[in-house]
């Protein structure tokens, strides 16, 4: 019985380590990571530097991003410390 519990704990620890090691991109330090959903699917965007600044500056601008996508991008831009709009 103790062996079974120890085995279960070892498996749980391995799953935890794998999930932490394989985490995706995160917004911060001038980079943004945002998932956008649409009626035909979705996309995961990851931008750093000038491309990230350009995407953040397009929020709620004519010809830029608006609606729910803009709200998601705005939140990630703020986490990354980038100006919006």
RAFENRA-V167818 format. One record per run of one state. SS is the DSSP state (a for helix, b for strand, c for the rest). FROM is the first residue (numbers start at 1). LEN is the number of residues. Records with the same first field share a line. If there is no record, write none. Layout:
SS=FROM-LEN  FROM-LEN
//
This chain:
c=1-1  22-6  29-2  39-2  49-1  58-1  60-5  66-1  81-5
a=2-20  50-8  67-14
b=28-1  31-8  41-8  59-1  65-1
//
